């Protein structure tokens, strides 16, 4: 499992930029990121590994993108007003102080993969090797992932106005430092995300590619993009076809994926590249956390660990939701700690692998998990009026959590959202789920007791302007064509 990281580390040094000064500063997307021209499949692979390395950083999926969508909801919360997650949890930022990493790191990924695509697209299409086709497919999928992350954080939900709002600048070419792009619309960005994922799915292998994206992972991301843009039948078809194909027997050219069982659910989080994981970012014990290494102590595992930074805990709202069924297996990945007659609950989805001597500091990051595909299918089925399939795919998750339980009757969107909260907590979905479905976040539990929480941050919907993050001030200063989001 871990050998791929030595290549990734070298790649990040070779292809990520112009030295420490650039790496240390929150450069705007109009700044130059120099790199050697890619001349071979081997160099393209190194550059691709460098892009994955950016994803693993604590300022991207290593922590912030992973917790952002949950601490801005009702189910996770900062364990104190000075904790690392507190600014997001409290919405304690303005146009001058809004964090920049969720803008900066996706654009760094885009620069890397666009360099790869420039190389591959310059070769005769009919002469591409299977290796180069797969490299191109991964680059397209990562470009889609980066644009997807940018538009859902910095753009209004597509459903608000069919994507007419401002999104983010689409970046498809090798970077030009003199370019000063305007923001594309949300629809234009999602259209590009879907084009890239559809193209990637035609190129990618179905073989297991631990630590990297394969066809099944790209198809799950594509089904999510269809869901976010209201293309519900396409979301259902893509998710269910992927599930069916992924479950078929493995071979040398195809991986096999299926849901974890109830029996293994409580222990499988500490294991590497298991049956349900479509795309996971590996972290190695020797990494210390930097732009060229893993997330280190700022990573999501250490933030959620009571013996680590003790930064993020489960809220009373989440625990009240889960306590409705004391036999739900998901209780087994939660640790209760009582101090001064106050109960604190810790989520153990990022424990590290004890068999390799790891602690949560070295926890791998699951990015795409098959459970989400079932919940996408259930949600899409509800929205297309297909109650039979809504029951089928929802109950796969409900009955896995407790084999004695199932849903009957008419499945509502609210019931699917409830199951998404239970199953996907700590994986970065809640804020986006509520906002795209025009639902409210209600922080009702007593655990939400910070004096810095205000009425508008305890109960809000997508009309609250801070549910869309401010464009970083440095970006606007460098590019006068960038318009700030409303309200800031």
Helices and strands as residue ranges (DSSP letters): H 3-15, H 20-24, H 41-56, H 64-71, E 76-78, H 86-90, H 101-121, G 125-127, H 130-154, H 158-161, H 186-203, H 215-228, H 232-246, G 268-270, E 277-281, G 296-298, H 300-304, E 312-314, H 316-322, G 329-333, E 334-339, E 342-347, G 354-356, G 360-362, E 365-369, H 370-383, H 387-401, H 413-424, H 430-436, E 441-442, H 455-458, E 459-460, G 465-467, H 473-478
